[in-house]
Amino acid sequence: MEAIGIVDGNAFSFSACPIGDLRPLIDEYVGQLASPIDSFLEDHILGSAFYAIRANADAVIGYFAIFNNQRLTQFYIRDVWRKYAQSLFVRVIDEFAVKFLFVPTCDESLISLVIDQDYAIKKQAYFFQDSGLEAAAGGDGDGDGDGGQNEFRLAEAKDLPVIEQVCVDFVGDYANRIGRGEIFVYYREYELLGIGVLERSRLVDGLGSIGMFVNPAFRLQGMGKAIIVAMRGWCKAHGVVPVSGCWYYNDASKRTLESAGMVTKTRLLHVEVVRGEAAAERV
């Protein structure tokens, strides 16, 4: 699909484009974010259809991405063309019949464009980053109560049956994830206390989203905190910058991440495009 319009003597057009062709612009976009995003949003971005924004037939001045034909996940205009961002943004929303947006608050430009339109905004998630402060595992998370030590390590093929039994479909695809080095196990002797998950960013080199799942039989004993602390330590030792996220209304996960040394200053917003009479009622 291609749309063409004339503004101030400039002819602007939108056209489908392979994500690889937009990599320099994507790197620019990531570089201007105030803080990193996690794998939940990244998966939606990478699963989107990408479109180049061109000026005067050839110059690529920006891009946008739409997930599942209805959710805008990216909108970026280079600074020298930013005076046209408002009008181009509205055209994208209208001409591509966008219904929803994912907007991280670390993207100052996009959140400003959304606020201009008075769309309906709901809170979707917290994004966390490493505080840089040391955090002890605490509670029962670093020993067995009898002087023994729990074991934290990368998962191996032999761990697959118990992971599938305990964690069921928490993230799924466990065999391949183990092969890619994304799953960590946390044991007390032969009991699997829980797992850690590391998803390396495909947009930002050296960034990795961390998460955990605790065996239901060992919850409320500090295991979640212990796993995140161990994940942070592993990331630091291997040159990975850890980030994380949780649903905005999951207070338990938020408390666990914060107790383990992760901090949040970024939110992910779920935005609904308001049109017609509904838009008039909001004015």
Steps between C-alpha positions, in 0.01 A plus 500: 500500500629848418351837591621829354438857613652843449598717799703822461597388153631162626347178370473243778431131446464184707610164362557150637865436573709207632615563856861443394488800268398719793770388741687836506175679590413238762843550658434876506163439665648271769776753564255777584295299751529626857517142635494146357194295407443134587439190289118524517494822300797395288316182392205710385730738314686220322170329417371815330481603135744785433447801276746763381404867503651673198524864401513599134507145366837380629617638836397269788425738787341256744301183543211342687390148587157343541430173681216275389360767266368707789760595763769761440822394673749749351495850354826684443586815305851637466555830681549710186149398386335505842289809421285267287469228765152602624338502157675181385406321822131583454513384138651167604231449766219582254624342177608174665189482721709468818288407802759468776857598585768377736684806626794481743538813708873502419404598142445873552408573140232231465338565835481871411330420169247282681425768759436747215209281385327443835485125449387265778806396702524201732796365698633172359833417668804608699844487339790445741874548477790407727552739792870418521460430872587166654205304636528195725277207415350510850244274666536134407623590155873436551509185710304198617480597865758236601812673376469366147493708186247510222631450148450756223628419150417490133247231422612186318311244293470275805295769676231510230253246650483665842482849348204397285333334799545792741473801268249354251445769231649802684708588192488176300746371238728396786718262299599767248536764769738273693699450181527876455615555858184686605391285795660483845409255776495556874518178705500392863655158474256324264212746534458756224424824685448697182651619175645819362448615142732718293388634162777686319391810312495486122484879480770603746834321529585391853149544642304211651153468655495288815210333672425209732247235596480350850384147570155545661612276790772752594329834456505774765845382614719753318576277203387749236728767645788253521462402135495861379805582716680201349394604149635851557829353618525272197426788264765720663759223471420443132472859378121503466294801610187363672154646456164363599129569492171402656132569453415834660253349748721208609607646833668177614733492199577870540594452866718199417690683227555805720615291795752331268656830393304592189345847470236649274461846350327394178145386429351333196169656403213335315343772288165477326433726203182700560309611191176671403238563766711332769780746429260794518372386838856498638566864404 
